Amino acid sequence: MKTEKFTATNTAMLLIDHQVGTLSWCRSIPQELIRNNTRALARTAKALGMPLILTSSMEEHAQGPLIKDLEEIAPEEHARRVKRSGVVNAWDDPDYKAAVMATGRKNLIMAGLTNDVCVVYPAMSAVEEGFNVQVVVDAGGSPTQISDETALRRMERAGVTLTSTTQLIAGLAGSWASESGAKLIQIVLEEVMAHLGK
């Protein structure tokens, strides 16, 4: 099955429930790695002028507010975030789905916390409705390794493409020598490579 190449002009970035509480629940990969990769994705969307949609769930409860990094990188998108009242599948929230539809993009990049609850369902729902979806696995995580692996296998079987932060950004860059590519390699160096081994 041939899928359309994801580019800055045909793709939207969806960051789901990167909240203080949900981050603290992740044990499948290091939490700092999730934070850095999420920063890289948000910065990539801003650098390329891609639609960036943020959403949160029950901020006043255990999930807490979105991580501060997102407000710093994307203040306007943070102010417009879709604050869900507890709907697990963000795709089922009318305001969230309307925000995605308003982008006019059929290619969706998704990442969130946690993979086994907050990402798996909207990713599969979007694929069911004809969207091309890439889930950035290392910009999210789950409470356990088995729950993460199960969610990833389930998404892949449903037609979701799994990717990593650097793999995704490299694909969007196309060439590091281009004007946009030069911006993206800087993001990768600062947010990903600078933290390797730490």
C-alpha positions in Angstrom: 0.0 0.0 0.0 1.5 3.3 -1.1 1.1 6.2 1.3 1.5 9.9 0.6 4.7 11.5 1.7 4.3 13.6 4.8 5.3 17.2 4.2 4.9 20.5 5.9 2.1 21.5 3.5 -0.1 18.3 3.8 0.4 17.3 7.5 -0.8 18.4 10.9 1.0 17.7 14.3 -1.3 16.5 17.1 0.2 16.3 20.6 -2.1 14.6 23.0 -2.2 14.8 26.8 1.5 15.6 27.4 0.6 16.5 31.0 2.6 16.7 34.2 0.7 13.8 35.7 0.5 11.5 32.6 4.3 12.0 32.1 4.9 10.9 35.7 3.0 7.6 35.0 5.3 6.6 32.1 7.9 3.9 32.9 8.4 2.3 29.5 11.0 4.8 28.4 12.8 7.6 30.3 10.6 10.5 31.1 13.2 13.1 30.1 13.5 11.4 26.7 9.7 11.8 26.2 10.0 15.5 27.2 12.9 16.2 24.9 11.3 14.4 21.9 8.0 16.2 22.5 9.9 19.5 22.5 11.5 18.5 19.2 8.1 17.8 17.6 6.5 21.0 18.8 9.5 23.0 17.6 9.4 21.2 14.2 5.8 22.1 13.7 6.5 25.7 14.5 9.6 25.8 12.3 7.7 24.4 9.3 4.5 26.4 9.9 2.5 23.2 10.3 -0.8 23.2 12.1 -0.1 22.1 15.7 -3.0 21.0 17.9 -2.7 20.5 21.6 -5.2 18.7 23.9 -5.4 17.8 27.5 -7.7 15.8 29.7 -9.0 16.7 33.2 -6.2 19.2 34.0 -7.7 19.9 37.4 -7.2 16.2 38.4 -4.3 13.8 38.6 -3.4 14.4 35.0 -2.4 18.0 35.8 -1.5 20.8 33.3 0.3 20.4 30.0 4.1 20.4 30.5 5.5 23.9 30.5 7.6 23.3 27.5 4.6 23.3 25.2 3.4 26.7 26.5 6.9 28.1 26.0 7.4 26.7 22.5 3.8 27.3 21.2 2.0 29.8 23.4 -0.8 30.5 20.9 -1.5 26.8 20.4 -1.3 26.2 24.1 -3.9 29.0 24.7 -6.2 27.3 22.1 -5.7 23.8 23.4 -8.7 21.5 23.5 -9.4 20.8 27.2 -11.3 17.6 27.4 -13.5 16.8 30.3 -12.5 13.1 30.5 -13.2 11.7 27.1 -10.6 9.0 26.7 -10.6 8.9 22.9 -9.8 12.5 21.9 -11.3 11.7 18.4 -14.7 11.4 20.1 -14.5 14.9 21.5 -16.4 17.2 19.1 -14.2 20.2 19.7 -11.0 18.2 19.2 -12.2 16.5 16.0 -13.4 19.9 14.7 -10.0 21.4 15.3 -8.3 18.6 13.4 -10.8 18.8 10.5 -10.3 22.5 10.3 -6.6 22.0 9.3 -7.7 20.4 6.1 -4.8 17.9 6.4 -5.2 14.2 5.7 -1.8 13.3 7.1 -1.6 13.3 10.9 1.4 13.0 13.2 0.4 11.9 16.6 2.3 11.6 19.9 1.0 11.6 23.4 0.8 10.3 26.9 0.1 7.6 27.3 0.5 5.4 24.3 -1.7 2.7 25.7 -4.6 4.9 26.5 -4.5 8.4 25.0 -2.8 7.7 21.7 -4.0 4.2 20.6 -7.7 5.1 20.3 -7.6 8.4 18.3 -4.9 7.0 16.1 -7.0 4.0 15.1 -10.1 6.2 14.8 -8.4 8.5 12.4 -7.2 5.7 10.3 -10.7 4.2 10.2 -11.9 7.6 8.7 -9.3 7.6 6.0 -6.5 9.6 7.5 -2.8 8.6 7.2 -1.4 8.5 10.7 2.1 8.3 12.0 2.6 7.8 15.7 5.9 9.0 17.2 6.6 6.2 19.6 9.4 7.8 21.6 7.5 11.1 22.2 5.1 9.1 24.4 5.2 6.1 26.7 3.1 3.9 28.9 3.2 2.7 32.6 4.7 -0.6 31.7 6.7 -2.1 28.8 4.0 -4.7 28.0 1.2 -2.1 27.9 3.3 0.0 25.5 4.2 -2.9 23.3 0.6 -4.1 23.2 -0.7 -0.6 22.2 2.0 -0.3 19.4 1.1 -3.7 18.0 -2.6 -2.9 18.1 -2.0 0.4 16.3 0.2 -1.1 13.6 -2.3 -3.8 12.9 -5.0 -1.1 12.4 -2.9 0.6 9.8 -1.0 3.2 11.8 2.6 3.8 10.9 5.0 3.8 13.8 8.0 6.1 13.8 10.6 7.8 16.0 11.3 11.4 16.5 14.5 11.6 14.5 13.1 9.4 11.8 10.0 11.6 11.4 11.9 14.9 11.4 14.4 13.5 8.8 11.5 12.6 6.6 10.0 16.0 6.9 13.3 17.7 6.2 14.0 15.7 3.0 17.4 17.4 2.8 19.4 18.9 5.7 20.9 21.3 3.1 17.6 23.0 2.4 16.5 26.1 4.4 13.9 24.2 6.4 16.3 21.2 6.7 18.9 23.5 8.3 16.3 24.5 10.9 15.3 20.9 11.6 18.8 19.5 12.0 19.4 22.2 14.6 16.3 21.0 16.5 17.5 17.4 16.4 20.9 18.4 17.6 19.6 20.5 20.5 16.7 18.4 21.6 17.8 14.8 20.8 21.5 14.4 20.1 22.6 16.7 22.9 21.0 14.5 25.5 22.2 11.1 24.3 23.9 9.1 27.1 22.7 11.5 29.8 
